[in-house]
Amino acid sequence: MMDIIPREILEEVTELRKVLHQHPEISGKEKNTAARIKQWLSRQEPDEIIEGIGGHGIAAIFDSGKAGPTLLLRADLDALPIDEVNTFKYKSKNPGVSHKCGHDGHMAILSGFAMILRKRRPAKGRIVLLYQPEEENGQGAAKVIKDKKFDKIKPDYAFALHNLPGYKKNAVIMKEGPFAAASKGMIIKLQGRSSHAAHPEQGLSPVHMMKDLMEGLMHIPEKKELFKDFTLLTIIHARLGEIAFGTNPGKGVVMATLRTYRDDDMEILNKEARDLAHKLSEKHGISINISYTEEFPATNNHPEASKYAFEAMKKAAVEAEHIDTPFRWSEDFGHFTGDNRGALFGIGSGIDHPSLHNHDYDFPDEILKTGMAMFYHIADQIVTLK
């Protein structure tokens, strides 16, 4: 690992990570982060830099000029609307925003690999380093793929990594097949008719439908005969009317997160939830409107891509942790694994490391080298680095 990642590269990448940590930007607002990444990439002499892909996304292409596969490696640009409580020197300078998911570290790893590619270019095909916007809200990957600029990329293989607290530092966590769950936020708005609180009979409150709806939604995953694998429905918010003691409420809203390991199970779970809502709407005479937010497909690791990742673990001489059960959290990299031979793997951040999205989380710089080594050995198998 030391031969391919000299100390000077690791030192520069560590400093870049801290700079990125100081200047976080939330989903859809990553303009300055992208500009900072472009400045870094320009010094690594790629053959082409694509800006503004899928929003503030940026991609660097290292082209061998010879026939061969296109390999895409992805990092995420965005931070979270969470206050930084850490007190180290490189703490966030943007109030209310901080890198609490480690995307600063993911960007640093990809940027470090760009430094390696400056000297060890692909012998065939192309390598595309993609810095994707809006991962946290589940919109970025889809926007990138739908962007006409993505036509220039059209990868044959796609890989990404995510740091994982709760696992040994520098261990690589991997499995073939389903790796991270599909999820979507379901918003059900209910509209009845308000009235004076002294005369509730003159109105039509959604209260009874809300009760039946929430109970019914939570029971859907118990219908095991409908599903092939894990399903979960979590009520995350409900509101009835407004705080007005003289008013019998006429509207309400119920929000739920739907989660499955399989995309086909998500379709069934969603249909069951919609059918229940419409059935109760007719029963109670309450009109409804259903919408969705933060939709993530399941991330499924392709067999061929998984083999490359497993082999890279051996070549990088890292501790391997093969998991049997997919993660319940979601990652919009599933859009790439759905259309390409792709794989997402994890790198342990430490058994007792603060969890992702916690106020005191910070990406551990000790795992930067492992991330770069994994990308190097994956790329070397597919496009051969010289």
Contacts in CASP RR format, 6 or more apart in sequence:
PFRMAT RR
TARGET T0000
AUTHOR 0000-0000-0000
METHOD contacts of the structure
MODEL  1
MMDIIPREILEEVTELRKVLHQHPEISGKEKNTAARIKQWLSRQEPDEII
EGIGGHGIAAIFDSGKAGPTLLLRADLDALPIDEVNTFKYKSKNPGVSHK
CGHDGHMAILSGFAMILRKRRPAKGRIVLLYQPEEENGQGAAKVIKDKKF
DKIKPDYAFALHNLPGYKKNAVIMKEGPFAAASKGMIIKLQGRSSHAAHP
EQGLSPVHMMKDLMEGLMHIPEKKELFKDFTLLTIIHARLGEIAFGTNPG
KGVVMATLRTYRDDDMEILNKEARDLAHKLSEKHGISINISYTEEFPATN
NHPEASKYAFEAMKKAAVEAEHIDTPFRWSEDFGHFTGDNRGALFGIGSG
IDHPSLHNHDYDFPDEILKTGMAMFYHIADQIVTLK
1 316 0 8 1.000
1 317 0 8 1.000
1 369 0 8 1.000
1 370 0 8 1.000
1 373 0 8 1.000
4 116 0 8 1.000
4 120 0 8 1.000
4 372 0 8 1.000
4 373 0 8 1.000
4 376 0 8 1.000
5 116 0 8 1.000
5 369 0 8 1.000
5 372 0 8 1.000
5 373 0 8 1.000
5 376 0 8 1.000
9 112 0 8 1.000
9 115 0 8 1.000
9 116 0 8 1.000
9 372 0 8 1.000
10 368 0 8 1.000
10 369 0 8 1.000
12 112 0 8 1.000
12 115 0 8 1.000
13 108 0 8 1.000
13 109 0 8 1.000
13 111 0 8 1.000
13 112 0 8 1.000
13 115 0 8 1.000
13 368 0 8 1.000
13 372 0 8 1.000
14 108 0 8 1.000
14 365 0 8 1.000
14 368 0 8 1.000
16 40 0 8 1.000
16 107 0 8 1.000
16 108 0 8 1.000
16 111 0 8 1.000
16 112 0 8 1.000
17 104 0 8 1.000
17 105 0 8 1.000
17 107 0 8 1.000
17 108 0 8 1.000
17 363 0 8 1.000
17 365 0 8 1.000
17 368 0 8 1.000
18 90 0 8 1.000
19 36 0 8 1.000
19 90 0 8 1.000
20 33 0 8 1.000
20 36 0 8 1.000
20 99 0 8 1.000
20 104 0 8 1.000
20 105 0 8 1.000
20 107 0 8 1.000
20 108 0 8 1.000
21 90 0 8 1.000
21 91 0 8 1.000
21 92 0 8 1.000
21 98 0 8 1.000
21 99 0 8 1.000
21 104 0 8 1.000
21 362 0 8 1.000
21 363 0 8 1.000
22 90 0 8 1.000
22 91 0 8 1.000
22 92 0 8 1.000
22 93 0 8 1.000
23 32 0 8 1.000
23 33 0 8 1.000
23 36 0 8 1.000
23 92 0 8 1.000
23 93 0 8 1.000
23 94 0 8 1.000
24 33 0 8 1.000
24 79 0 8 1.000
24 80 0 8 1.000
24 92 0 8 1.000
24 94 0 8 1.000
24 97 0 8 1.000
24 98 0 8 1.000
24 99 0 8 1.000
24 104 0 8 1.000
25 31 0 8 1.000
25 32 0 8 1.000
25 33 0 8 1.000
25 77 0 8 1.000
25 78 0 8 1.000
25 79 0 8 1.000
25 94 0 8 1.000
25 97 0 8 1.000
26 78 0 8 1.000
26 79 0 8 1.000
26 80 0 8 1.000
26 81 0 8 1.000
26 97 0 8 1.000
26 136 0 8 1.000
27 78 0 8 1.000
27 133 0 8 1.000
27 134 0 8 1.000
27 135 0 8 1.000
27 136 0 8 1.000
27 137 0 8 1.000
27 139 0 8 1.000
27 140 0 8 1.000
28 55 0 8 1.000
28 56 0 8 1.000
28 78 0 8 1.000
28 133 0 8 1.000
28 134 0 8 1.000
28 137 0 8 1.000
29 56 0 8 1.000
29 78 0 8 1.000
30 56 0 8 1.000
30 57 0 8 1.000
30 77 0 8 1.000
30 78 0 8 1.000
30 133 0 8 1.000
30 134 0 8 1.000
31 56 0 8 1.000
33 56 0 8 1.000
33 77 0 8 1.000
33 78 0 8 1.000
33 107 0 8 1.000
34 51 0 8 1.000
34 52 0 8 1.000
34 56 0 8 1.000
34 57 0 8 1.000
34 58 0 8 1.000
34 77 0 8 1.000
34 131 0 8 1.000
34 133 0 8 1.000
37 58 0 8 1.000
37 77 0 8 1.000
37 107 0 8 1.000
37 111 0 8 1.000
37 131 0 8 1.000
38 49 0 8 1.000
38 51 0 8 1.000
38 58 0 8 1.000
40 111 0 8 1.000
40 114 0 8 1.000
41 49 0 8 1.000
41 58 0 8 1.000
41 60 0 8 1.000
41 111 0 8 1.000
41 114 0 8 1.000
41 129 0 8 1.000
42 49 0 8 1.000
44 60 0 8 1.000
44 114 0 8 1.000
44 115 0 8 1.000
44 117 0 8 1.000
44 118 0 8 1.000
45 118 0 8 1.000
46 60 0 8 1.000
46 61 0 8 1.000
46 62 0 8 1.000
46 114 0 8 1.000
46 117 0 8 1.000
46 129 0 8 1.000
47 61 0 8 1.000
47 62 0 8 1.000
47 63 0 8 1.000
48 60 0 8 1.000
48 61 0 8 1.000
48 63 0 8 1.000
48 152 0 8 1.000
49 58 0 8 1.000
49 59 0 8 1.000
49 60 0 8 1.000
49 61 0 8 1.000
50 58 0 8 1.000
50 59 0 8 1.000
50 60 0 8 1.000
50 61 0 8 1.000
50 149 0 8 1.000
50 152 0 8 1.000
50 153 0 8 1.000
51 57 0 8 1.000
51 58 0 8 1.000
52 58 0 8 1.000
52 147 0 8 1.000
52 149 0 8 1.000
53 59 0 8 1.000
53 130 0 8 1.000
53 144 0 8 1.000
53 147 0 8 1.000
53 149 0 8 1.000
53 150 0 8 1.000
54 133 0 8 1.000
54 140 0 8 1.000
54 143 0 8 1.000
54 144 0 8 1.000
54 146 0 8 1.000
54 147 0 8 1.000
54 149 0 8 1.000
54 150 0 8 1.000
55 133 0 8 1.000
55 134 0 8 1.000
55 140 0 8 1.000
55 143 0 8 1.000
55 147 0 8 1.000
56 77 0 8 1.000
56 133 0 8 1.000
57 77 0 8 1.000
57 130 0 8 1.000
57 131 0 8 1.000
57 132 0 8 1.000
57 133 0 8 1.000
57 144 0 8 1.000
58 130 0 8 1.000
58 131 0 8 1.000
59 128 0 8 1.000
59 129 0 8 1.000
59 130 0 8 1.000
59 131 0 8 1.000
59 149 0 8 1.000
59 153 0 8 1.000
60 114 0 8 1.000
60 128 0 8 1.000
60 129 0 8 1.000
61 126 0 8 1.000
61 127 0 8 1.000
61 128 0 8 1.000
61 152 0 8 1.000
61 153 0 8 1.000
62 117 0 8 1.000
62 121 0 8 1.000
62 122 0 8 1.000
62 126 0 8 1.000
62 127 0 8 1.000
62 128 0 8 1.000
62 129 0 8 1.000
63 122 0 8 1.000
63 125 0 8 1.000
63 126 0 8 1.000
64 121 0 8 1.000
64 122 0 8 1.000
64 123 0 8 1.000
64 124 0 8 1.000
64 125 0 8 1.000
64 126 0 8 1.000
64 383 0 8 1.000
65 125 0 8 1.000
65 126 0 8 1.000
66 123 0 8 1.000
66 124 0 8 1.000
66 125 0 8 1.000
67 124 0 8 1.000
67 125 0 8 1.000
68 124 0 8 1.000
68 125 0 8 1.000
68 126 0 8 1.000
68 383 0 8 1.000
69 124 0 8 1.000
69 125 0 8 1.000
69 126 0 8 1.000
69 156 0 8 1.000
69 157 0 8 1.000
69 382 0 8 1.000
69 383 0 8 1.000
70 125 0 8 1.000
70 126 0 8 1.000
70 127 0 8 1.000
70 128 0 8 1.000
70 153 0 8 1.000
70 154 0 8 1.000
70 155 0 8 1.000
70 156 0 8 1.000
70 157 0 8 1.000
71 122 0 8 1.000
71 125 0 8 1.000
71 126 0 8 1.000
71 127 0 8 1.000
71 128 0 8 1.000
71 155 0 8 1.000
71 156 0 8 1.000
71 157 0 8 1.000
71 158 0 8 1.000
71 159 0 8 1.000
71 378 0 8 1.000
71 379 0 8 1.000
71 382 0 8 1.000
71 383 0 8 1.000
72 128 0 8 1.000
72 130 0 8 1.000
72 153 0 8 1.000
72 155 0 8 1.000
72 157 0 8 1.000
72 158 0 8 1.000
72 159 0 8 1.000
72 336 0 8 1.000
72 340 0 8 1.000
73 110 0 8 1.000
73 113 0 8 1.000
73 127 0 8 1.000
73 128 0 8 1.000
73 129 0 8 1.000
73 130 0 8 1.000
73 158 0 8 1.000
73 159 0 8 1.000
73 160 0 8 1.000
73 375 0 8 1.000
73 378 0 8 1.000
73 379 0 8 1.000
74 110 0 8 1.000
74 130 0 8 1.000
74 131 0 8 1.000
74 132 0 8 1.000
74 158 0 8 1.000
74 159 0 8 1.000
74 160 0 8 1.000
74 333 0 8 1.000
74 336 0 8 1.000
75 103 0 8 1.000
75 105 0 8 1.000
75 106 0 8 1.000
75 107 0 8 1.000
75 109 0 8 1.000
75 110 0 8 1.000
75 129 0 8 1.000
75 130 0 8 1.000
75 131 0 8 1.000
75 132 0 8 1.000
75 160 0 8 1.000
76 101 0 8 1.000
76 103 0 8 1.000
76 106 0 8 1.000
76 107 0 8 1.000
76 131 0 8 1.000
76 132 0 8 1.000
76 133 0 8 1.000
76 135 0 8 1.000
76 136 0 8 1.000
77 103 0 8 1.000
77 107 0 8 1.000
77 131 0 8 1.000
77 132 0 8 1.000
77 133 0 8 1.000
77 134 0 8 1.000
77 135 0 8 1.000
78 103 0 8 1.000
78 133 0 8 1.000
78 134 0 8 1.000
78 135 0 8 1.000
78 136 0 8 1.000
79 92 0 8 1.000
79 97 0 8 1.000
79 98 0 8 1.000
79 99 0 8 1.000
79 100 0 8 1.000
79 101 0 8 1.000
79 103 0 8 1.000
79 104 0 8 1.000
79 136 0 8 1.000
80 97 0 8 1.000
80 98 0 8 1.000
80 99 0 8 1.000
80 100 0 8 1.000
80 101 0 8 1.000
80 136 0 8 1.000
80 357 0 8 1.000
81 96 0 8 1.000
81 97 0 8 1.000
82 96 0 8 1.000
82 97 0 8 1.000
82 98 0 8 1.000
82 100 0 8 1.000
82 357 0 8 1.000
82 359 0 8 1.000
83 95 0 8 1.000
83 96 0 8 1.000
83 98 0 8 1.000
83 359 0 8 1.000
84 91 0 8 1.000
84 92 0 8 1.000
84 96 0 8 1.000
84 98 0 8 1.000
84 359 0 8 1.000
85 359 0 8 1.000
85 360 0 8 1.000
86 360 0 8 1.000
86 362 0 8 1.000
88 362 0 8 1.000
91 98 0 8 1.000
92 98 0 8 1.000
92 99 0 8 1.000
99 105 0 8 1.000
99 363 0 8 1.000
100 356 0 8 1.000
100 357 0 8 1.000
100 358 0 8 1.000
100 359 0 8 1.000
100 361 0 8 1.000
101 136 0 8 1.000
101 356 0 8 1.000
101 357 0 8 1.000
101 361 0 8 1.000
102 163 0 8 1.000
102 356 0 8 1.000
102 361 0 8 1.000
102 363 0 8 1.000
103 135 0 8 1.000
104 363 0 8 1.000
105 163 0 8 1.000
105 363 0 8 1.000
105 368 0 8 1.000
106 160 0 8 1.000
106 161 0 8 1.000
106 162 0 8 1.000
106 163 0 8 1.000
107 131 0 8 1.000
108 363 0 8 1.000
108 368 0 8 1.000
109 161 0 8 1.000
109 368 0 8 1.000
109 371 0 8 1.000
109 372 0 8 1.000
109 375 0 8 1.000
110 129 0 8 1.000
110 131 0 8 1.000
110 375 0 8 1.000
112 368 0 8 1.000
112 372 0 8 1.000
113 129 0 8 1.000
113 372 0 8 1.000
113 375 0 8 1.000
113 376 0 8 1.000
113 379 0 8 1.000
114 129 0 8 1.000
116 372 0 8 1.000
116 376 0 8 1.000
116 385 0 8 1.000
117 127 0 8 1.000
117 129 0 8 1.000
117 385 0 8 1.000
120 385 0 8 1.000
120 386 0 8 1.000
121 385 0 8 1.000
121 386 0 8 1.000
122 379 0 8 1.000
122 383 0 8 1.000
122 384 0 8 1.000
122 385 0 8 1.000
122 386 0 8 1.000
123 383 0 8 1.000
123 384 0 8 1.000
123 385 0 8 1.000
123 386 0 8 1.000
124 383 0 8 1.000
124 384 0 8 1.000
125 383 0 8 1.000
126 383 0 8 1.000
127 379 0 8 1.000
127 383 0 8 1.000
128 153 0 8 1.000
128 155 0 8 1.000
130 144 0 8 1.000
130 153 0 8 1.000
132 140 0 8 1.000
132 141 0 8 1.000
132 144 0 8 1.000
133 140 0 8 1.000
133 143 0 8 1.000
133 144 0 8 1.000
134 140 0 8 1.000
134 143 0 8 1.000
135 141 0 8 1.000
135 331 0 8 1.000
135 332 0 8 1.000
135 333 0 8 1.000
137 293 0 8 1.000
137 294 0 8 1.000
138 294 0 8 1.000
138 295 0 8 1.000
138 296 0 8 1.000
138 330 0 8 1.000
138 332 0 8 1.000
139 332 0 8 1.000
140 332 0 8 1.000
141 332 0 8 1.000
141 333 0 8 1.000
141 334 0 8 1.000
141 335 0 8 1.000
141 336 0 8 1.000
142 332 0 8 1.000
142 335 0 8 1.000
144 150 0 8 1.000
145 335 0 8 1.000
145 336 0 8 1.000
145 339 0 8 1.000
155 336 0 8 1.000
155 340 0 8 1.000
156 340 0 8 1.000
156 341 0 8 1.000
157 305 0 8 1.000
157 308 0 8 1.000
157 340 0 8 1.000
157 341 0 8 1.000
157 342 0 8 1.000
157 382 0 8 1.000
158 305 0 8 1.000
158 333 0 8 1.000
158 336 0 8 1.000
158 337 0 8 1.000
158 340 0 8 1.000
158 341 0 8 1.000
158 342 0 8 1.000
158 343 0 8 1.000
159 305 0 8 1.000
159 308 0 8 1.000
159 309 0 8 1.000
159 342 0 8 1.000
159 343 0 8 1.000
159 344 0 8 1.000
159 345 0 8 1.000
159 375 0 8 1.000
159 378 0 8 1.000
160 331 0 8 1.000
160 333 0 8 1.000
160 336 0 8 1.000
160 344 0 8 1.000
161 344 0 8 1.000
161 345 0 8 1.000
161 346 0 8 1.000
161 347 0 8 1.000
161 371 0 8 1.000
161 374 0 8 1.000
161 375 0 8 1.000
162 331 0 8 1.000
162 344 0 8 1.000
162 345 0 8 1.000
162 346 0 8 1.000
162 347 0 8 1.000
163 346 0 8 1.000
163 347 0 8 1.000
163 348 0 8 1.000
163 349 0 8 1.000
163 356 0 8 1.000
163 363 0 8 1.000
163 364 0 8 1.000
163 367 0 8 1.000
164 173 0 8 1.000
164 346 0 8 1.000
164 347 0 8 1.000
164 348 0 8 1.000
164 349 0 8 1.000
165 348 0 8 1.000
165 349 0 8 1.000
165 350 0 8 1.000
165 353 0 8 1.000
165 354 0 8 1.000
165 355 0 8 1.000
165 356 0 8 1.000
165 361 0 8 1.000
166 348 0 8 1.000
166 349 0 8 1.000
166 350 0 8 1.000
166 351 0 8 1.000
166 352 0 8 1.000
166 353 0 8 1.000
166 355 0 8 1.000
167 173 0 8 1.000
167 321 0 8 1.000
167 346 0 8 1.000
167 348 0 8 1.000
167 349 0 8 1.000
167 350 0 8 1.000
167 351 0 8 1.000
168 319 0 8 1.000
168 321 0 8 1.000
168 348 0 8 1.000
168 350 0 8 1.000
168 351 0 8 1.000
169 348 0 8 1.000
169 349 0 8 1.000
169 350 0 8 1.000
169 351 0 8 1.000
169 353 0 8 1.000
169 364 0 8 1.000
169 366 0 8 1.000
169 367 0 8 1.000
170 318 0 8 1.000
170 319 0 8 1.000
170 347 0 8 1.000
170 348 0 8 1.000
170 366 0 8 1.000
170 367 0 8 1.000
170 370 0 8 1.000
171 318 0 8 1.000
171 319 0 8 1.000
171 320 0 8 1.000
171 321 0 8 1.000
171 347 0 8 1.000
171 348 0 8 1.000
172 309 0 8 1.000
172 313 0 8 1.000
172 316 0 8 1.000
172 318 0 8 1.000
172 319 0 8 1.000
172 320 0 8 1.000
172 321 0 8 1.000
172 345 0 8 1.000
172 346 0 8 1.000
172 347 0 8 1.000
172 348 0 8 1.000
172 370 0 8 1.000
172 374 0 8 1.000
173 321 0 8 1.000
173 323 0 8 1.000
173 345 0 8 1.000
173 346 0 8 1.000
173 347 0 8 1.000
173 348 0 8 1.000
174 301 0 8 1.000
174 306 0 8 1.000
174 309 0 8 1.000
174 310 0 8 1.000
174 313 0 8 1.000
174 320 0 8 1.000
174 321 0 8 1.000
174 322 0 8 1.000
174 323 0 8 1.000
174 343 0 8 1.000
174 345 0 8 1.000
174 346 0 8 1.000
175 301 0 8 1.000
175 306 0 8 1.000
175 322 0 8 1.000
175 323 0 8 1.000
175 324 0 8 1.000
175 326 0 8 1.000
176 301 0 8 1.000
176 303 0 8 1.000
176 306 0 8 1.000
177 300 0 8 1.000
177 301 0 8 1.000
177 302 0 8 1.000
177 303 0 8 1.000
177 306 0 8 1.000
177 326 0 8 1.000
178 229 0 8 1.000
178 261 0 8 1.000
178 262 0 8 1.000
178 298 0 8 1.000
178 299 0 8 1.000
178 300 0 8 1.000
178 301 0 8 1.000
178 326 0 8 1.000
179 299 0 8 1.000
179 300 0 8 1.000
179 301 0 8 1.000
179 326 0 8 1.000
179 327 0 8 1.000
179 343 0 8 1.000
179 344 0 8 1.000
179 345 0 8 1.000
180 298 0 8 1.000
180 299 0 8 1.000
180 326 0 8 1.000
180 327 0 8 1.000
180 329 0 8 1.000
180 330 0 8 1.000
180 331 0 8 1.000
180 333 0 8 1.000
180 334 0 8 1.000
180 344 0 8 1.000
181 230 0 8 1.000
181 259 0 8 1.000
181 260 0 8 1.000
181 261 0 8 1.000
181 296 0 8 1.000
181 298 0 8 1.000
181 326 0 8 1.000
181 327 0 8 1.000
181 328 0 8 1.000
181 329 0 8 1.000
181 330 0 8 1.000
182 259 0 8 1.000
182 260 0 8 1.000
182 261 0 8 1.000
182 262 0 8 1.000
182 263 0 8 1.000
182 265 0 8 1.000
182 266 0 8 1.000
182 296 0 8 1.000
182 297 0 8 1.000
182 298 0 8 1.000
182 330 0 8 1.000
183 257 0 8 1.000
183 258 0 8 1.000
183 259 0 8 1.000
183 260 0 8 1.000
183 294 0 8 1.000
183 295 0 8 1.000
183 296 0 8 1.000
183 330 0 8 1.000
184 257 0 8 1.000
184 258 0 8 1.000
184 266 0 8 1.000
184 270 0 8 1.000
184 292 0 8 1.000
184 293 0 8 1.000
184 294 0 8 1.000
184 295 0 8 1.000
184 296 0 8 1.000
185 236 0 8 1.000
185 255 0 8 1.000
185 256 0 8 1.000
185 257 0 8 1.000
185 258 0 8 1.000
185 292 0 8 1.000
185 293 0 8 1.000
185 294 0 8 1.000
185 295 0 8 1.000
186 255 0 8 1.000
186 256 0 8 1.000
186 257 0 8 1.000
186 258 0 8 1.000
186 270 0 8 1.000
186 273 0 8 1.000
186 290 0 8 1.000
186 291 0 8 1.000
186 292 0 8 1.000
187 253 0 8 1.000
187 254 0 8 1.000
187 255 0 8 1.000
187 290 0 8 1.000
187 291 0 8 1.000
187 292 0 8 1.000
187 293 0 8 1.000
188 213 0 8 1.000
188 253 0 8 1.000
188 254 0 8 1.000
188 255 0 8 1.000
188 256 0 8 1.000
188 277 0 8 1.000
188 288 0 8 1.000
188 289 0 8 1.000
188 290 0 8 1.000
189 251 0 8 1.000
189 252 0 8 1.000
189 253 0 8 1.000
189 288 0 8 1.000
189 289 0 8 1.000
189 290 0 8 1.000
189 291 0 8 1.000
190 206 0 8 1.000
190 209 0 8 1.000
190 210 0 8 1.000
190 213 0 8 1.000
190 251 0 8 1.000
190 252 0 8 1.000
190 253 0 8 1.000
190 254 0 8 1.000
190 281 0 8 1.000
190 286 0 8 1.000
190 287 0 8 1.000
190 288 0 8 1.000
191 206 0 8 1.000
191 250 0 8 1.000
191 251 0 8 1.000
191 252 0 8 1.000
191 286 0 8 1.000
191 287 0 8 1.000
191 288 0 8 1.000
191 289 0 8 1.000
192 203 0 8 1.000
192 204 0 8 1.000
192 205 0 8 1.000
192 206 0 8 1.000
192 250 0 8 1.000
192 251 0 8 1.000
192 285 0 8 1.000
192 286 0 8 1.000
192 287 0 8 1.000
193 203 0 8 1.000
193 204 0 8 1.000
193 250 0 8 1.000
194 203 0 8 1.000
194 241 0 8 1.000
194 247 0 8 1.000
194 248 0 8 1.000
194 249 0 8 1.000
194 250 0 8 1.000
194 251 0 8 1.000
195 201 0 8 1.000
195 202 0 8 1.000
195 203 0 8 1.000
195 247 0 8 1.000
195 248 0 8 1.000
195 250 0 8 1.000
196 202 0 8 1.000
196 246 0 8 1.000
196 247 0 8 1.000
196 248 0 8 1.000
197 245 0 8 1.000
197 246 0 8 1.000
197 247 0 8 1.000
197 248 0 8 1.000
198 246 0 8 1.000
199 248 0 8 1.000
200 248 0 8 1.000
202 248 0 8 1.000
203 248 0 8 1.000
203 250 0 8 1.000
204 250 0 8 1.000
204 285 0 8 1.000
204 286 0 8 1.000
205 240 0 8 1.000
205 248 0 8 1.000
205 249 0 8 1.000
205 250 0 8 1.000
206 240 0 8 1.000
206 249 0 8 1.000
206 250 0 8 1.000
206 251 0 8 1.000
206 252 0 8 1.000
206 284 0 8 1.000
206 286 0 8 1.000
207 240 0 8 1.000
207 249 0 8 1.000
208 284 0 8 1.000
209 280 0 8 1.000
209 281 0 8 1.000
209 283 0 8 1.000
209 284 0 8 1.000
209 285 0 8 1.000
209 286 0 8 1.000
210 238 0 8 1.000
210 240 0 8 1.000
210 252 0 8 1.000
210 254 0 8 1.000
212 280 0 8 1.000
212 283 0 8 1.000
212 284 0 8 1.000
213 254 0 8 1.000
213 276 0 8 1.000
213 277 0 8 1.000
213 280 0 8 1.000
214 235 0 8 1.000
214 238 0 8 1.000
214 254 0 8 1.000
216 276 0 8 1.000
217 233 0 8 1.000
217 235 0 8 1.000
217 254 0 8 1.000
217 256 0 8 1.000
217 273 0 8 1.000
217 276 0 8 1.000
218 233 0 8 1.000
218 235 0 8 1.000
220 231 0 8 1.000
220 233 0 8 1.000
220 269 0 8 1.000
220 272 0 8 1.000
220 273 0 8 1.000
220 276 0 8 1.000
221 227 0 8 1.000
221 231 0 8 1.000
221 232 0 8 1.000
221 233 0 8 1.000
221 269 0 8 1.000
223 272 0 8 1.000
226 268 0 8 1.000
226 272 0 8 1.000
227 260 0 8 1.000
227 265 0 8 1.000
227 268 0 8 1.000
227 269 0 8 1.000
228 262 0 8 1.000
228 264 0 8 1.000
228 265 0 8 1.000
229 260 0 8 1.000
229 261 0 8 1.000
229 262 0 8 1.000
229 265 0 8 1.000
230 259 0 8 1.000
230 260 0 8 1.000
230 261 0 8 1.000
230 265 0 8 1.000
230 326 0 8 1.000
230 328 0 8 1.000
231 258 0 8 1.000
231 259 0 8 1.000
231 260 0 8 1.000
231 265 0 8 1.000
231 269 0 8 1.000
232 257 0 8 1.000
232 258 0 8 1.000
232 259 0 8 1.000
232 260 0 8 1.000
232 328 0 8 1.000
233 256 0 8 1.000
233 257 0 8 1.000
233 258 0 8 1.000
233 259 0 8 1.000
233 269 0 8 1.000
233 273 0 8 1.000
234 256 0 8 1.000
234 257 0 8 1.000
234 259 0 8 1.000
235 254 0 8 1.000
235 255 0 8 1.000
235 256 0 8 1.000
236 255 0 8 1.000
236 256 0 8 1.000
236 257 0 8 1.000
237 253 0 8 1.000
237 254 0 8 1.000
237 255 0 8 1.000
238 252 0 8 1.000
238 253 0 8 1.000
238 254 0 8 1.000
238 255 0 8 1.000
239 252 0 8 1.000
239 253 0 8 1.000
240 249 0 8 1.000
240 252 0 8 1.000
241 247 0 8 1.000
241 249 0 8 1.000
241 250 0 8 1.000
241 251 0 8 1.000
241 252 0 8 1.000
242 249 0 8 1.000
256 273 0 8 1.000
258 266 0 8 1.000
258 269 0 8 1.000
258 270 0 8 1.000
258 273 0 8 1.000
259 328 0 8 1.000
259 330 0 8 1.000
260 266 0 8 1.000
260 269 0 8 1.000
260 298 0 8 1.000
261 298 0 8 1.000
261 326 0 8 1.000
262 298 0 8 1.000
263 297 0 8 1.000
263 298 0 8 1.000
266 298 0 8 1.000
274 290 0 8 1.000
277 288 0 8 1.000
277 290 0 8 1.000
278 288 0 8 1.000
280 286 0 8 1.000
281 287 0 8 1.000
281 288 0 8 1.000
296 330 0 8 1.000
296 331 0 8 1.000
296 332 0 8 1.000
296 334 0 8 1.000
297 332 0 8 1.000
297 334 0 8 1.000
297 335 0 8 1.000
297 338 0 8 1.000
298 326 0 8 1.000
298 330 0 8 1.000
298 334 0 8 1.000
299 330 0 8 1.000
299 331 0 8 1.000
299 333 0 8 1.000
299 334 0 8 1.000
299 337 0 8 1.000
299 344 0 8 1.000
300 334 0 8 1.000
300 337 0 8 1.000
300 338 0 8 1.000
301 309 0 8 1.000
301 337 0 8 1.000
301 342 0 8 1.000
301 343 0 8 1.000
301 344 0 8 1.000
301 345 0 8 1.000
302 337 0 8 1.000
302 340 0 8 1.000
302 341 0 8 1.000
302 342 0 8 1.000
302 343 0 8 1.000
304 341 0 8 1.000
305 337 0 8 1.000
305 341 0 8 1.000
305 342 0 8 1.000
305 343 0 8 1.000
306 343 0 8 1.000
308 343 0 8 1.000
308 378 0 8 1.000
308 381 0 8 1.000
308 382 0 8 1.000
309 343 0 8 1.000
309 345 0 8 1.000
309 374 0 8 1.000
309 378 0 8 1.000
310 320 0 8 1.000
311 377 0 8 1.000
311 381 0 8 1.000
312 373 0 8 1.000
312 374 0 8 1.000
312 376 0 8 1.000
312 377 0 8 1.000
312 378 0 8 1.000
312 381 0 8 1.000
313 320 0 8 1.000
313 374 0 8 1.000
314 320 0 8 1.000
315 377 0 8 1.000
315 380 0 8 1.000
316 370 0 8 1.000
316 373 0 8 1.000
316 374 0 8 1.000
316 376 0 8 1.000
316 377 0 8 1.000
318 370 0 8 1.000
318 373 0 8 1.000
318 374 0 8 1.000
331 344 0 8 1.000
333 344 0 8 1.000
334 344 0 8 1.000
336 342 0 8 1.000
337 343 0 8 1.000
337 344 0 8 1.000
345 374 0 8 1.000
347 367 0 8 1.000
347 370 0 8 1.000
347 371 0 8 1.000
347 374 0 8 1.000
348 367 0 8 1.000
349 363 0 8 1.000
349 364 0 8 1.000
349 367 0 8 1.000
350 364 0 8 1.000
353 361 0 8 1.000
353 364 0 8 1.000
354 360 0 8 1.000
354 361 0 8 1.000
354 362 0 8 1.000
355 361 0 8 1.000
376 385 0 8 1.000
379 385 0 8 1.000
END
